[in-house]
Amino acid sequence: MLSVPDMLPSRSGRLVLLRPREEDDAAIAALNSHPETIRYLPWCTVLTVEEARELRIARDADPTRFFFNVHLSQDGLAPVNSDPTNTLVCVVGIVYIDYRHNCCEIAVTTSPHHYRAGFATEALYTLLTCVFEELKFHRAGFVTKADNARMCDWLDMVGATVEGMKREGWIDGKGGYADAVMYGILEQEWVETVKPKLEARINRAK
């Protein structure tokens, strides 16, 4: 079993990654229910606050998944105000953990209200630093819908390697199936390529 921190401050201090809390349930319900979220994660459905609560509790009980709600922060330690609906910018997670082979996948859902602000980049940098440097994983994978150009472009930009296509691997939310692209980052690639590229991108955004 991994010992995962309850809080991770971001590199710039403008974000804080917090393990899911009850006060975030309404914001998570709104994010999950947004049409843009459902467009790229077609298994998502409109959630009530109570359903978001049940989802949080189920995830907390699963040792192969660890999620963080990412909030705007003034000091990297706490959200900027008491309303999570206004401060939640994305959700990131370590999922499909394989303890035997020392690998995992990374999940990310960004609030459409905060697209192109650089928040997801900094949140993923923070999470990947934890994955490779604190938790000592050998490999982290990403899977994204093939038509999610924003995510595919980001993964190409940071130096993740395309490893294949899951043909019709995801439901499309319309009664059919959609292709999904698989990417991977190895620990050496993190150190030599991905980490420096992300740091340069974050530094430019300051």
N, C-alpha and C positions, 0 to 999 in steps of 0.2 A: 504494500500500500504506500502510495506517495504521500509525503508531507507537503501539501501545497499551501502557500501563504494565503491569508485572508485578504491581504491588500498588497497591491503592487503600484508604486508611484511611477509615472512616466518619466522619460529622459528630461523633458523640458519643465516638468512640474505642472503643466496645464491640464493634465488628465490624472485620474486615479482609477485603478482597476480594483473593484470590490467584489468579493464573493456575493452572490445574490442575497438580497434582504427583502423582508416583507414590504417595506416602504417602496420598493421598486416594482411591485407586482402590477400596478396600474400602468406604469410606463412600458413594461414588458408586454402587457396585453395590447397596448396601442401599437408598439413596434411590430409585433407578430401579425397584427391584423391589417397593417398597411398594404395597399395594393402592390407597391413596389417590392415589399418583402415577399409576398406571395408569388410575384412574377418570377423571381429568381430562386426561391425556395418553395416550390409548388406544393409541398406537403404541409406547409403552414396553413393554418385556418384562422378565422376570426376567433379571438379568445376573449372570454370574460375575465374580469379580475380574479374571480374564484378559480377559473381554469388555469390562469397564470400561476396562482398560488400552488395548485396541485402539481403543475409542471416543475416548479422550483423544488418542492418537497421530493418529487420522484428523482430529479437530477441529483439532489443532495445525497440520496441513498445509493447512487450508482458509482462504484469505485473506478469505473472506466471513463468517467466524464467529469471535468471540472470547468465550470463556467465563471466568467467575471463580467459584471456590468460596468461599463466604462462611463465615467462621469467627468464633466468639466470641473476643474479644480483650480484654486488660486495658489495652492502650495503643495500639490501632489499628495495631500493627506486627507482631504475631505471635499465633498461637492461644494460648488460655489454658493448654493442656496438649498433650502429645505424641500424644494419641489423636484422630485426625480424626473417628472415629465419634461421639465425644461432642461435638465442637466444631462440626461442619458444620451450619449452620442452613438454608442454601439455596444454590442455584446460579442465577446470573444471566448473561445473555449478550447480546452485540450480534450479531444474525444477519441473514441475507438482506441484506447490505450491497450497496447499489447505488452504486458510486463515481461513475457518470455523473450521477445525479440527487441525490446527496448525501443519501441517506436509508437507513434501516435499520429492522429490527424488534427488539424487546426480548423476550427469553425469561426466564422465571423458574420455578423449581421449588422449593417450600418443603418442608422436612422436616415431616411431620405431627407430629413431636414438638415442633415450635416454632411451631405455628399460634397466631395471635393474640398473639404476643409483641412485635410491632412490628419484628421483624428484617427481614422482606422489605421493609417500607416504607423503612427506613433504607438497606438494600442497593440498592434501586431508585433512591432519591434520589442515592446515591453514583454509581451507574452513569449515570444521566441527566445529572448534572452533568458527568461526563466526556464523554458523547455530545455535549451541546450547547455546553459551554464550553471543552473542551479539543480535542475532535476536530472541532468546528464543523459538525456535521450540521444540516441544515435541518429534518428531520422524523424522528420516531421512531414506529413503529407497534406495536400490540399485537394479537394474535389470541388469543382464548380460547374454549373450549367454551361454547356458549350456556347450558348449565345449571350453569356454574361461578359460582354466585351470589357467592361470596366475592371472586373476581377482578373480576367485573363491577361489584360494589358499590364496590370499591377504585378502579377506573378512573373510575367516575362521581364518586366523592368527590373525587378529585384534579383533576378538570376535563378529563380526556381526552374527545375528541369521538367519538361513535359514528358510524362512516362506512359501515356496511353489514353485511350478513349473508352469509356464505358458506353457502348452503343445501346441507346434506349435504356439506360441504366437508372433513370429517375422517372417517376410519374410526372406528367406535365401539367396536372391540375385540370385538364380538359378531357379526361377520359383516354388519353394516349400516353406516349412515352417520349422522353427527351434524352439527347446525348449529354454526357458529362465528361469533362476533361480532368485527368489526374496529373498532379504535379508533385514533386518531391524535393526536399532539401535535406542533405546529409550534414552531419556536424562539421565536417571539414569545409563544406561549401558555405555553411553559416559563417564560419570564422573568416574565410578568405574572400568571399564574394558578397553574400547577402547582407551581413551586418554592416560592412562599410558603405554599401549603397543606401541602406536605410538611414544610417547616421547622416550621410551627406544630404539626403532628402529632408530629414527632420531639421537639420541645421539651416537649410535654405528657407524653411518655413517660419523660423523664429522672427 
